[in-house]
């Protein structure tokens, strides 16, 4: 059983991105069990505590689950698994082929992200 004081998942996010701020705010509201530790990598004064550099963290979404560093769609799936309401989506990502489709969608989203950021700013 997980300790109530220790998050199961760490998520690194871009706190300078209006889109990311909104998404993480929603995830925080849904994370009622406090199973996720959210780290703003845009805050240069904050300790990042990740084995990769800040620039790499800002390029793609990253998370750590059970000691494994994940990125892209796999990182989103780990975050979803930590939130009971979204857990079925996270578990579905473990079905063969589903994560590949999610990753393809995430790569397309990354192309649109700068435009969405400007729109939300």
Contact map, one row per residue, 1 for C-alpha under 8 A:
1110000000000000000000000000000000000000000000000000000000000000000000000000000000000000000000000000000000000000000000000
1111010100000000000000000000000000000000000000000000000000000000000000000000000000000000000000000000000000000000000000000
1111111000000000000000000000000000000000000000000000000000000000000000000000000000000000000000000000000000000000000000000
0111111000000000000000000000000011100000000000000000000000000000000000000000000000000000000000000000000000000000000000000
0011111000000000000000000000000000000000000000000000000000000000000000000000000000000000000000000000000000000000000000000
0111111100000000000000000000000000100000000000000000000000000000000000000000000000000000000000000000000000000000000000000
0011111111000000000000000000000001111000000000000000000000000000000000000000000000000000000000000000000000000000000000000
0100011111000000000000000000000000111000000000000000000000000000110000000000000001000000000000000000000000000000000000000
0000001111100000000000000000000000111000000000000000000000000011110000000000011001000000000000000000000000000000000000000
0000001111110000000000000000000000011110000000000000000000000011100000000000000000000000000000000000000000000000000000000
0000000011111000000000000000000000011110000000000000000000000111000000000010001000000000000000000000000000000000000000000
0000000001111100000000000000000000000111100000000000000010001110000000000000000000000000000000000000000000000000000000000
0000000000111110000100010000000000000111110000000000000011001100000000000000000000000000000000000000000000000000000000000
0000000000011111100110000000000000000001110000000000000001000000000000000000000000000000000000000000000000000000000000000
0000000000001111110110000000000000000001111000000000000000000000000000000000000000000000000000000000000000000000000000000
0000000000000111110110000000000000000000010000000000000000000000000000000000000000000000000000000000000000000000000000000
0000000000000111111110000000000000000000000000000000000000000000000000000000000000000000000000000000000000000000000010000
0000000000000011111111000000000000000000000000000000000000000000000000000000000000000000000000000000000000000000000010011
0000000000000000111111100000000000000000000000000000000000000000000000000000000000000000000000000000000000000000000110010
0000000000001111111111110000000000000000000000000000000000000000000000000000000000000000000000000000000000000000000000000
0000000000000111111111111000000000000000000000000000000000000000000000000000000000000000000000000000000000000000000000000
0000000000000000011111111100000000000000000000000000000000000000000000000000000000000000000000000000000000000000000000000
0000000000000000001111111110000000000000000000000000000000000000000000000000000000000000000000000000000000000000000000000
0000000000001000000111111111000000000000000000000000000000000000000000000000000000000000000000000000000000000000000000000
0000000000000000000011111111100000000000000000000000000000000000000000000000000000000000000000000000000000000000000000000
0000000000000000000001111111110000000000000000000000000000000000000000000000000000000000000000000000000000000000000000000
0000000000000000000000111111111000000000000000000000000000000000000000000000000000000000000000000000000000000000000000000
0000000000000000000000011111111101000000000000000000000000000000000000000000000000000000000000000000000000000000000000000
0000000000000000000000001111111100000000000000000000000000000000000000000000000000000000000000000000000000000000000000000
0000000000000000000000000111111100000000000000000000000000000000000000000000000000101000000000000000000000000000000000000
0000000000000000000000000011111111110000000000000000000000000000000000000000000001100000000000000000000000000000000000000
0000000000000000000000000001111111100000000000000000000000000000000000000000000000100000000000000000000000000000000000000
0001000000000000000000000000001111100000000000000000000000000000000000000000000000100000000000000000000000000000000000000
0001001000000000000000000001001111111000000000000000000000000000000000000000000000000000000000000000000000000000000000000
0001011110000000000000000000001111111000000000000000000000000000000000000000000001100000000000000000000000000000000000000
0000001111100000000000000000001001111100000000000000000000000000000000000000001001000000000000000000000000000000000000000
0000001111100000000000000000000001111110000000000000000000000000000000000000000000000000000000000000000000000000000000000
0000000001111000000000000000000000011111000000000000000000000000000000000000000000000000000000000000000000000000000000000
0000000001111000000000000000000000001111100000010000000000000000000000000000000000000000000000000000000000000000000000000
0000000000011110000000000000000000000111111001010000000000000000000000000000000000000000000000000000000000000000000000000
0000000000011110000000000000000000000011111101010000010011000000000000000000000000000000000000000000000000000000000000000
0000000000001111000000000000000000000001111100000000010001000000000000000000000000000000000000000000000000000000000000000
0000000000000010000000000000000000000001111111000000000000000000000000000000000000000000000000000000000000000000000000000
0000000000000000000000000000000000000000111111100000000000000000000000000000000000000000000000000000000000000000000000000
0000000000000000000000000000000000000000001111100000000000000000000000000000000000000000000000000000000000000000000000000
0000000000000000000000000000000000000001101111110000000000000000000000000000000000000000000000000000000000000000000000000
0000000000000000000000000000000000000000000111111000000000000000000000000000000000000000000000000000000000000000000000000
0000000000000000000000000000000000000011100001111100010000000000000000000000000000000000000000000000000000000000000000000
0000000000000000000000000000000000000000000000111110000000000000000000000000000000000000000000000000000000000000000000000
0000000000000000000000000000000000000000000000011111100000000000000000000000000000000000000000000000000000000000000000000
0000000000000000000000000000000000000000000000001111100000000000000000000000000000000000000000000000000000000000000000000
0000000000000000000000000000000000000000000000000111110110000000000000000000000000000000000000000000000000000000000000000
0000000000000000000000000000000000000000000000000111111110000000000000000000000000000000000000000000000000000000000000000
0000000000000000000000000000000000000000110000010001111111000000000000000000000000000000000000000000000000000000000000000
0000000000000000000000000000000000000000000000000000111111100000000000000000000000000000000000000000000000000000000000000
0000000000000000000000000000000000000000000000000001111111110000000000000000000000000000000000000000000000000000000000000
0000000000011000000000000000000000000000100000000001111111111100000000000000000000000000000000000000000000000000000000000
0000000000001100000000000000000000000000110000000000011111111000000000000000000000000000000000000000000000000000000000000
0000000000000000000000000000000000000000000000000000001111111000000000000000000000000000000000000000000000000000000000000
0000000000000000000000000000000000000000000000000000000111111100000000110000000000000000000000000000000000000000000000000
0000000000011000000000000000000000000000000000000000000011111110000000111011000000000000000000000000000000000000000000000
0000000000111000000000000000000000000000000000000000000010011111000011110011000000000000000000000000000000000000000000000
0000000011110000000000000000000000000000000000000000000000001111100011100011011000000000000000000000000000000000000000000
0000000011100000000000000000000000000000000000000000000000000111111111000010010000000000000000000000000000000000000000000
0000000111000000000000000000000000000000000000000000000000000011111111000000010000000000000000000000000000000000000000000
0000000110000000000000000000000000000000000000000000000000000001111100000000000000000000000000000000000000000000000000000
0000000000000000000000000000000000000000000000000000000000000001111110000000000000000000000000000000000000000000000000000
0000000000000000000000000000000000000000000000000000000000000001111111000000000000000000000000000000000000000000000000000
0000000000000000000000000000000000000000000000000000000000000111101111100000000000000000000000000000000000000000000000000
0000000000000000000000000000000000000000000000000000000000000111100111110110000000000000000000000000000000000000000000000
0000000000000000000000000000000000000000000000000000000000011110000011111111000000000000000000000000000000000000000000000
0000000000000000000000000000000000000000000000000000000000011100000001111111000000000000000000000000001001000000000000000
0000000000000000000000000000000000000000000000000000000000001000000000111111100000000000000000000010011001000000000000000
0000000000000000000000000000000000000000000000000000000000000000000001111111110000000000000010000010001000000000000000000
0000000000100000000000000000000000000000000000000000000000001111000001111111111000000000000000000000000000000000000000000
0000000000000000000000000000000000000000000000000000000000001110000000111111111100000000010000000000000000000000000000000
0000000000000000000000000000000000000000000000000000000000000000000000001111111110000000111010000000000000000000000000000
0000000010000000000000000000000000000000000000000000000000000011100000000111111111000000010000000000000000000000000000000
0000000010100000000000000000000000010000000000000000000000000010000000000011111111100000010000000000000000000000000000000
0000000000000000000000000000000000000000000000000000000000000000000000000001111111110111110000000000000000000000000000000
0000000000000000000000000000000000000000000000000000000000000000000000000000111111110111111000000000000000000000000000000
0000000110000000000000000000001000110000000000000000000000000000000000000000011111110110000000000000000000000000000000000
0000000000000000000000000000011110100000000000000000000000000000000000000000001111111110000000000000000000000000000000000
0000000000000000000000000000000000000000000000000000000000000000000000000000000111111111000000000000000000000000000000000
0000000000000000000000000000010000000000000000000000000000000000000000000000000000111111000000000000000000000000000000000
0000000000000000000000000000000000000000000000000000000000000000000000000000000111111111110000000000000000000000000000000
0000000000000000000000000000000000000000000000000000000000000000000000000000000111111111111000000000000000000000000000000
0000000000000000000000000000000000000000000000000000000000000000000000000000000110011111111100000000000000000000000000000
0000000000000000000000000000000000000000000000000000000000000000000000000000100110000111111110000000000000000000000000000
0000000000000000000000000000000000000000000000000000000000000000000000000001111110000111111111000000000000000000000000000
0000000000000000000000000000000000000000000000000000000000000000000000000000100010000011111111100000000000000000000000000
0000000000000000000000000000000000000000000000000000000000000000000000000000000000000001111111100100000000000000000000000
0000000000000000000000000000000000000000000000000000000000000000000000000100100000000000111111110110010000000000000000000
0000000000000000000000000000000000000000000000000000000000000000000000000000000000000000011111110110000000000000000000000
0000000000000000000000000000000000000000000000000000000000000000000000000000000000000000001111111110000000000000000000000
0000000000000000000000000000000000000000000000000000000000000000000000000000000000000000000011111110000000000000000000000
0000000000000000000000000000000000000000000000000000000000000000000000000000000000000000000000111111100000000000000000000
0000000000000000000000000000000000000000000000000000000000000000000000000000000000000000000111111111110000000000000000000
0000000000000000000000000000000000000000000000000000000000000000000000001100000000000000000011111111111000000000000000000
0000000000000000000000000000000000000000000000000000000000000000000000000000000000000000000000001111111100000000000000000
0000000000000000000000000000000000000000000000000000000000000000000000000000000000000000000000001111111110000000000000000
0000000000000000000000000000000000000000000000000000000000000000000000001000000000000000000010000111111111000000000000000
0000000000000000000000000000000000000000000000000000000000000000000000011100000000000000000000000011111111100000000000000
0000000000000000000000000000000000000000000000000000000000000000000000000000000000000000000000000001111111110000000000000
0000000000000000000000000000000000000000000000000000000000000000000000000000000000000000000000000000111111111000000000000
0000000000000000000000000000000000000000000000000000000000000000000000011000000000000000000000000000011111111100000000000
0000000000000000000000000000000000000000000000000000000000000000000000000000000000000000000000000000001111111110000000000
0000000000000000000000000000000000000000000000000000000000000000000000000000000000000000000000000000000111111111000000000
0000000000000000000000000000000000000000000000000000000000000000000000000000000000000000000000000000000011111111100000000
0000000000000000000000000000000000000000000000000000000000000000000000000000000000000000000000000000000001111111110000000
0000000000000000000000000000000000000000000000000000000000000000000000000000000000000000000000000000000000111111110000000
0000000000000000000000000000000000000000000000000000000000000000000000000000000000000000000000000000000000011111111100000
0000000000000000000000000000000000000000000000000000000000000000000000000000000000000000000000000000000000001111111110000
0000000000000000000000000000000000000000000000000000000000000000000000000000000000000000000000000000000000000111111111000
0000000000000000000000000000000000000000000000000000000000000000000000000000000000000000000000000000000000000001111111100
0000000000000000001000000000000000000000000000000000000000000000000000000000000000000000000000000000000000000001111111110
0000000000000000111000000000000000000000000000000000000000000000000000000000000000000000000000000000000000000000111111111
0000000000000000000000000000000000000000000000000000000000000000000000000000000000000000000000000000000000000000011111111
0000000000000000000000000000000000000000000000000000000000000000000000000000000000000000000000000000000000000000001111111
0000000000000000011000000000000000000000000000000000000000000000000000000000000000000000000000000000000000000000000111111
0000000000000000010000000000000000000000000000000000000000000000000000000000000000000000000000000000000000000000000011111
